Amino acid sequence: METKWLEDFVSLAETRSFSRSAQLRHVTQPAFSRRIQALEVWAGADLVDRSSYPTRLTPAGQTLYAQAIEILQGLQSTRAMLRGHSTAGQDVVEFAVPHTLAFTFFPAFLTQLREEGFGTLKSRLIALNVHDAVHRLVEGGCDLLIAYHHPSLPLELDATRYEMVSLGQEVVAPWVRPDAQGAPRYCLPGRAGHPLPYLGYAPGAYLGRMVDQLLKDSPVAMHLDRIYETDMAEGLKAMALEGHGIAFLPQSAVRKEVRSRKLVSALPPEIDRLEATMDIRVYRQRPLPAAGSKSAATANGAQPKGSAAALWDYLKAEAAAR
């Protein structure tokens, strides 16, 4: 039996919906259902009445629910005590950060903290794709998650369990290498029958979905030929700098290259703008309520480290002052 099965089961008992709990647990619904079934096999009893809607627990399920809350609370209290023995890591804040932000935003973020009032922060960066970074936070494997947010592509994080602070905004726009005269080597929108070389994000990448939506909503039809794709904005930037095509890149990733005119906008004067603005947000698990409460048992993490809590308070104050 795996601990995550109990966490899944408690979530299902609270939401009474397989689909909603699967979203909150960041797994597909089939995978979530298999985990509940595996728990039932381990328990030797049906725990969920699948004939009813909304879903409800069987008598055996109600018994396990009460026990699961106590078990999970006990495990989390033990974890907190064990972490307290690791004094070397108590002042190191662990961040889960998607790859693009790890390269483009995070170094400047630490510099800003050092120079604008918080001071030097000991940190450990865990660079992942967006899905795995979110899962890291959900599983309690980091102190903080930094990620993009856009209303059309929100992260599925339960607001009752996770809180967030906005760190600023990021703009994604099309960039291209200039020609010898400083004009864009390729200029949007292209023509039917003569599409422009397009450097795109791999399927499933958060920025890729953002750019796909941007192109779909554009009032001007774009004629593009996808000749290259990768998960990372830094990879697209390298290809754009070599003149291979147009890439939609975060402003923070191209600031130096735009300043030095190594990259220029791929938009002609007649197209006013073709860009998406996203929030950059930091998330954490809400601190555990008092021991013994049901909400404490269903949270995955422990009380935040002193350094992580101090940073969170600082970021909240800075956001409120903006």
Long-range contacts (C-beta under 8 A, 24 or more apart in sequence): 1-39, 1-42, 2-35, 2-38, 3-72, 3-75, 4-35, 4-139, 5-35, 5-36, 5-38, 5-39, 5-42, 6-39, 6-68, 6-71, 6-72, 7-72, 7-298, 7-300, 8-32, 8-35, 8-36, 8-39, 9-36, 9-39, 9-47, 9-61, 9-64, 9-65, 9-68, 10-65, 10-68, 10-69, 10-72, 10-297, 10-298, 11-298, 12-36, 12-48, 12-55, 13-57, 13-61, 13-65, 14-298, 16-54, 16-55, 16-56, 17-54, 17-55, 18-55, 23-156, 24-156, 24-158, 25-138, 26-131, 26-134, 26-135, 26-138, 26-156, 68-297, 69-294, 69-297, 69-298, 70-297, 71-297, 72-297, 72-298, 73-291, 73-292, 73-296, 73-297, 76-288, 76-296, 76-297, 76-299, 76-300, 76-301, 76-302, 77-291, 77-302, 79-140, 79-302, 80-302, 80-303, 83-302, 83-305, 90-305, 90-306, 90-307, 91-122, 91-305, 91-306, 91-307, 92-122, 92-123, 92-124, 92-307, 93-121, 93-122, 93-123, 93-124, 93-143, 93-144, 93-305, 93-307, 93-308, 93-311, 94-123, 94-124, 94-126, 94-141, 94-142, 94-143, 94-144, 95-123, 95-124, 95-125, 95-126, 95-142, 95-143, 95-144, 95-145, 95-146, 96-126, 96-128, 96-132, 96-133, 96-134, 96-136, 96-137, 96-141, 96-142, 96-144, 96-145, 96-146, 97-125, 97-126, 97-127, 97-128, 97-133, 97-145, 97-146, 97-147, 98-127, 98-128, 98-129, 98-130, 98-133, 98-146, 98-147, 98-148, 98-206, 99-127, 99-128, 99-129, 99-231, 99-232, 99-233, 99-234, 100-207, 100-232, 100-233, 100-234, 100-250, 100-253, 101-146, 101-147, 101-148, 101-280, 102-127, 103-232, 103-233, 103-234, 103-253, 104-233, 104-234, 104-250, 104-252, 104-253, 105-146, 105-170, 105-252, 105-280, 106-146, 108-252, 109-146, 109-167, 113-311, 113-314, 117-314, 118-311, 118-314, 121-307, 121-311, 122-307, 129-205, 129-231, 130-155, 130-205, 130-206, 131-204, 137-162, 137-283, 137-284, 137-285, 138-300, 139-300, 140-285, 140-300, 140-301, 140-302, 143-284, 143-304, 143-305, 143-308, 144-282, 144-283, 144-284, 144-308, 144-311, 144-312, 145-282, 145-283, 145-284, 146-280, 146-281, 146-282, 146-283, 147-206, 147-280, 147-281, 147-283, 148-206, 148-207, 148-210, 148-278, 148-279, 148-280, 148-281, 149-278, 149-279, 149-280, 149-281, 150-210, 150-276, 150-278, 150-279, 152-210, 152-213, 153-206, 153-209, 153-210, 153-213, 155-283, 157-283, 160-286, 160-295, 161-285, 161-286, 161-298, 161-299, 162-283, 162-284, 162-285, 162-286, 163-283, 163-284, 163-286, 164-281, 164-282, 164-283, 164-284, 165-281, 165-282, 165-312, 165-315, 165-316, 165-319, 166-279, 166-280, 166-281, 166-319, 167-279, 167-280, 167-281, 167-282, 167-315, 167-319, 168-279, 168-280, 169-277, 169-278, 169-279, 169-280, 170-250, 170-251, 170-252, 170-277, 170-278, 170-279, 170-280, 171-250, 171-251, 171-275, 171-276, 171-277, 171-278, 172-207, 172-210, 172-211, 172-214, 172-248, 172-249, 172-250, 172-251, 172-275, 172-276, 172-278, 173-248, 173-249, 173-251, 173-265, 173-267, 173-273, 173-274, 173-275, 173-276, 174-246, 174-247, 174-248, 174-249, 174-265, 174-266, 174-267, 174-274, 175-237, 175-240, 175-246, 175-247, 175-248, 175-249, 175-254, 175-257, 175-258, 175-263, 175-264, 175-265, 175-266, 176-240, 176-245, 176-246, 176-247, 176-263, 176-264, 176-265, 176-266, 177-240, 177-241, 177-242, 177-243, 177-262, 177-263, 177-264, 178-261, 178-262, 178-263, 178-264, 182-261, 182-264, 183-264, 184-264, 184-265, 184-266, 185-243, 186-245, 186-246, 186-266, 187-266, 187-267, 187-268, 188-220, 188-222, 188-246, 188-266, 188-267, 188-268, 188-271, 188-274, 189-218, 189-220, 189-221, 189-222, 189-223, 189-271, 190-222, 190-223, 190-224, 191-223, 192-223, 194-223, 195-223, 195-224, 195-225, 196-223, 196-224, 196-225, 196-245, 196-246, 197-224, 197-225, 197-227, 197-244, 197-245, 197-246, 198-224, 198-225, 198-226, 198-227, 198-245, 198-246, 198-247, 199-226, 199-227, 199-228, 199-229, 199-236, 199-239, 199-240, 199-244, 199-245, 199-246, 199-247, 200-226, 200-228, 200-229, 200-236, 200-247, 201-229, 201-230, 201-231, 201-233, 201-236, 202-229, 202-230, 202-231, 203-229, 205-231, 207-233, 207-248, 207-250, 210-276, 210-278, 211-248, 211-276, 213-276, 214-248, 214-274, 214-275, 214-276, 218-274, 220-271, 237-263, 282-315, 284-308, 284-312
